Amino acid sequence: MYLQSVQITNFRKFGSKNNIVEFVQSDYKKTVKNNSDDPTSKSFVACATTLIIGKNNAGKTTVTKALKQVIDNEKIFGSTFNLNYIKSLFDQYSKLFSGITKESLLEFKKDEFEKVELPIMKFKLKVGLDTDPKSTSVQNLSNVIPIEDNKIQKVIVLEIKFIVSEDEKYKDKVYKIFSNAVKRKSKVKFNEFLRVIDTTKFSRHIYDIKGRVINSALFLSLIHI
């Protein structure tokens, strides 16, 4: 198996646009010369290895950390998210509370507040299969390998989402910092909102190409960073 591409949404440098990283396929070969005059073809790397190569600040570290986030299910902080994305959520809340006074706070309608998107982080992995379909490793992944016209497809697509675990608890914390600011006749600082994200628990959900929730712990265990 080899990684064909990864789509990264709302993670560090990556927002919702220009966020697909594609990799050279594992069978990419170069021509080398052996001791004789006849050139031979040789693979750059092993078929199950993906190399990330690029200039400084091209995003190599971010891509590696994104894959590590997917596999290890690391704790998510405010700084884990794309800055522009989190700032857009903060700006929406700030706009809702703009012009609200202590006296009018009791009449504040939470309908619009509820419409603000909960922070979410998404990844989509496309993994190519270059292994015998009858092999043990592939058979163990039968629940995530798509089959069309009775033929095993050569690409596995998984979407991984990190979603707020306790919606109401998160909303209560956000409402509290903004309503308290109204009572103090002050404004919420962006760092305060980031601290709310820091203390929010996110859960990892994994879906197949048809949007079905799957348990792919075995699949993720086959990927090593």
C-alpha positions in Angstrom: 0.0 0.0 0.0 1.1 3.6 -0.6 -0.3 7.0 0.0 -1.6 8.7 -3.1 -2.8 12.0 -1.6 -4.0 13.7 1.5 -6.6 16.5 1.7 -6.1 18.6 4.8 -8.8 21.0 6.0 -8.5 23.5 8.9 -5.2 22.2 10.1 -2.3 24.6 10.7 -1.3 26.1 7.3 -4.1 24.4 5.5 -7.6 25.9 5.2 -10.4 24.8 2.8 -8.7 25.7 -0.5 -5.5 24.5 -2.2 -5.4 21.9 0.5 -4.7 18.6 -1.5 -1.2 17.2 -1.3 -0.5 14.5 -3.9 2.4 12.1 -3.8 4.5 10.4 -6.6 3.3 6.9 -7.0 5.5 4.2 -5.5 6.2 2.6 -8.9 7.9 5.8 -10.1 11.3 4.7 -11.5 14.5 6.2 -12.7 17.0 4.9 -15.2 20.4 4.0 -13.8 23.5 2.4 -15.3 25.0 -0.7 -13.9 28.5 -1.9 -14.5 27.6 -2.8 -18.1 26.6 -0.4 -20.9 22.9 -1.3 -20.6 20.8 1.0 -18.5 18.4 -0.6 -16.0 15.3 0.7 -14.3 15.3 1.1 -10.6 12.7 2.3 -8.1 13.5 5.3 -6.0 12.0 3.9 -2.8 10.2 0.8 -1.6 6.6 0.4 -2.8 5.2 0.9 0.6 7.2 4.1 1.4 6.1 7.7 0.8 8.7 10.4 0.8 7.9 14.0 1.4 10.3 16.3 -0.3 10.2 20.1 -0.8 11.7 23.5 -0.3 11.9 25.2 3.1 8.5 26.4 4.3 6.8 24.3 1.6 4.7 22.5 4.3 6.6 19.2 4.7 6.4 19.4 8.5 2.8 20.3 8.4 1.9 17.3 6.2 3.8 15.0 8.5 2.1 16.4 11.6 -1.3 16.1 9.8 -0.7 12.4 9.2 0.5 12.0 12.8 -2.7 13.7 14.0 -4.8 11.3 12.0 -2.9 8.2 13.2 -2.1 9.1 16.8 -5.3 11.0 17.6 -3.4 13.7 19.4 -5.0 16.3 21.6 -6.2 19.3 19.7 -5.4 22.9 20.8 -6.5 26.2 19.4 -3.1 26.5 17.7 -3.7 23.1 16.0 -6.4 24.7 13.8 -5.8 26.9 10.8 -5.5 30.4 12.2 -7.7 32.1 9.6 -10.4 29.4 10.1 -10.5 29.9 13.9 -10.4 33.6 13.5 -13.5 33.5 11.3 -15.4 31.7 14.0 -14.2 34.2 16.6 -15.3 37.1 14.3 -18.8 35.6 13.9 -19.3 35.4 17.7 -17.9 38.9 18.1 -20.3 40.2 15.5 -23.3 38.6 17.3 -22.4 40.3 20.6 -21.6 43.6 19.0 -23.9 46.3 20.3 -25.3 44.0 23.1 -25.6 45.7 26.5 -25.9 44.3 29.9 -29.6 45.2 30.0 -30.3 43.7 26.6 -28.4 40.5 27.3 -31.4 38.8 28.8 -33.2 39.3 25.5 -30.3 37.9 23.5 -31.6 35.3 21.0 -29.4 32.3 20.7 -30.8 31.2 17.4 -28.0 32.9 15.4 -25.5 31.9 18.1 -26.4 28.2 17.4 -25.9 28.7 13.7 -22.1 29.4 14.1 -20.2 26.3 13.0 -18.6 24.2 15.6 -14.8 23.9 15.1 -14.0 20.9 12.9 -10.9 19.5 11.4 -10.9 17.1 8.4 -8.5 14.9 6.5 -9.1 12.7 3.5 -6.6 9.9 2.7 -6.4 8.1 -0.7 -4.3 5.0 -0.4 -3.3 2.9 -3.4 -3.2 -0.9 -3.2 -0.4 -2.6 -5.0 -0.7 -5.9 -3.1 -2.2 -9.2 -4.1 -6.0 -8.9 -3.2 -5.7 -12.4 -1.7 -3.0 -11.4 0.7 -3.7 -11.4 4.5 -3.1 -7.7 4.9 -5.7 -6.8 2.2 -8.2 -9.4 3.5 -8.0 -7.8 6.9 -9.0 -4.5 5.4 -12.0 -5.9 3.4 -14.4 -3.6 5.3 -12.8 -0.5 3.9 -11.9 -1.6 0.4 -14.6 -0.7 -2.2 -15.8 -3.3 -4.5 -17.5 -2.4 -7.8 -18.7 -4.9 -10.5 -17.4 -7.7 -8.3 -13.9 -6.3 -8.6 -11.7 -5.0 -5.8 -10.8 -1.4 -6.4 -7.2 -0.3 -6.1 -7.8 2.8 -4.0 -9.1 3.1 -0.5 -10.6 6.5 0.5 -10.9 7.4 4.1 -12.2 10.6 5.6 -11.2 11.5 9.2 -13.0 14.2 11.1 -12.2 15.6 14.5 -15.4 16.9 16.0 -16.4 18.6 19.2 -17.3 15.8 21.6 -19.7 17.8 23.8 -21.5 20.4 21.8 -23.4 22.1 24.6 -20.5 22.2 26.9 -18.4 24.0 24.2 -21.3 26.4 23.4 -21.8 27.2 27.1 -18.1 28.1 27.5 -18.1 30.3 24.4 -21.4 32.1 25.5 -19.9 32.6 29.0 -16.8 34.5 27.9 -18.8 36.7 25.5 -21.6 37.4 27.9 -19.2 38.2 30.7 -17.4 40.6 28.5 -20.7 42.4 27.8 -21.3 42.7 31.6 -17.8 44.1 32.0 -18.4 46.5 29.0 -15.3 45.1 27.4 -14.4 42.9 24.4 -13.3 39.3 24.3 -9.7 38.8 23.2 -8.9 36.3 20.6 -6.6 34.5 23.1 -9.5 33.9 25.4 -11.4 32.1 22.6 -8.3 30.0 21.8 -8.2 28.9 25.5 -11.8 27.7 25.1 -10.6 25.6 22.2 -7.7 24.4 24.3 -10.1 23.0 26.9 -12.5 21.5 24.4 -12.4 17.7 23.8 -12.5 16.5 20.2 -13.2 13.0 19.1 -12.0 11.3 16.0 -14.5 9.8 13.5 -13.5 7.8 10.5 -15.7 7.2 7.4 -15.4 5.2 4.3 -16.0 6.5 0.8 -19.8 6.0 1.3 -19.8 8.1 4.5 -20.3 5.1 6.7 -18.6 5.2 10.1 -15.9 2.5 10.3 -13.5 1.2 12.8 -10.2 1.3 10.9 -7.8 1.0 13.8 -6.1 -1.9 11.9 -5.7 0.3 8.8 -4.2 3.2 10.7 -1.8 0.8 12.5 -0.3 -0.1 9.1 0.9 3.5 8.6 4.1 4.5 10.3 5.5 8.1 10.4 
